Amino acid sequence: MGRYPWTEVLLFEGLHIAVLYPTPHHAYRVAVLATMIYLSSKIYSTPEVTDPLTVTYTVGFMVGFQFIFIAYLLSAEGAFPDNWRRVRDEAHAKAVGDGSNSRPSGFSLTKKLWWMVDIAYSVRMVGWIQEPQNGIPPHPPPSRRTFLWKTFLKLIINNIIADFSTSALALSPAFDRRVHDPSDGPETYLSAVPLLHRAPYILSYGIMMGTGTGVVHNIMALVCVGIFRSSPTLWPDIWGRWGDAYTLRKLWGYAYQLSYHVFVE
């Protein structure tokens, strides 16, 4: 038994930020991308990457998703990096009367580093001039106290719903790992459930994943807004309103897949 490639995974995560350094020199990005491709090949060629299955899925999704997102950022209309600008940078540049201040390639080193982290994890482009106009839930009002209180309530509700939906799976012997082969995946677990019972379990799993993601979003919002790192207006809900998901297209395109809306629309 070898080792899981955690070193390569962590290096890949760091390089996915580093490749977005706001410089007009393409040779830099080519070199970083080549290193990322090499690391991803090392990750996928490691036999231990298939065990455990959940970690494998998470790492595989992360690597593939980040390559797609980087490709989108680098190939979108306009020259990288100066076509990707935050609304607050534009507002500041207009206030001081210097349009060059809003260009990422002209930032100070510290501001460039924050910009890199910001764009690397801004999949929905909230607060950027490229933010989709019709694919993001309404922005919260700027009142910090009101936002923190409402977000805290959402965190409690999401935790309760996630706990109940998890219990629905945990109480079924079909989902007990001790009665399955260690190599079995979720599809094997589900095949052990009677056909008419599968839909509720699938729904419970979807609710569990959705509320679990909501919990992470709520915690991050509470921390970032609570320490005055960002404005409440930059934290719209992670999911759309389920009342708007009355067609399959709206379910996938608005209520559910908002995280990927900006580059799959």
C-alpha positions, 0 to 999 in steps of 0.5 A: 500500500502506497501513499495517497497523493496529498502533496500533489493535490495541495500543490495543484490547489496552490498552482490553480491560484498562482496561474491566475497571477495578473501579468500580461506575460503568457509564458508564465501561465504556460509554465504553470499550466504545464506543471498543473498538467504534470501534477494531475497526471501524477494524481490520477496515476497513483493506485491509491487514488481510488480508495476511499471512493468519496475522497477520490470523487472529491479530488477528481471533481476538484482537478477537472473543475479547476481546469475547466474554470481556468480555461474559461477565465483565460479564453473568455472574450478580452485579454486576461487579466485586465478584462476581469475587474471587480465592481469595487475596483471600477468604483474606486478608479472612477472616484479618483479619476484614474481608470488604470487603477482598475486594471489588475495588471497595474495593482500593487503586489499585495492587491494582486495576491488578493485579486488572485485568491478572489477570482480563483474562488469566484465561480459565480462572479458575484461582485465582478463586472462579468456577474450574470444579470439573471442567474444569481439570487437577489443581493442582500441589503448592505446592513451588516447586523441584519445580514449576520442575523438572517444568515445565522438563522439560515445556518441553523435551518440548514443544519436541521434539514441536513440532519433529518435528511442524513438520518433517512439514509442512516436508518436504512440497512441498505446504506450500512457499509458493513453489509457491502463490499468495501469497493461498492459505490453508492449505485450498489447501495441504491440497488439494494433498495426496493424500486418504489423506495428509491425516489425518497432516498434520492431526494433525501441525498439531494437535500443532504448535499444541498443543505450541506453546501448551504451550511458551508456557504453560511459559515463562510458568509458569517466569518467574512462579513463578521470580520469586515472582510467583505460586504453583505451584498457580495453574499447572495444565497448559494441556491435559487428559490425552489419555488422557481424550479417548476420546470426541469430547465429552471431546476438545473439552470437556476435553482440548482446549478447557480454555482456554474451558471457563469460559464455554462449559460 
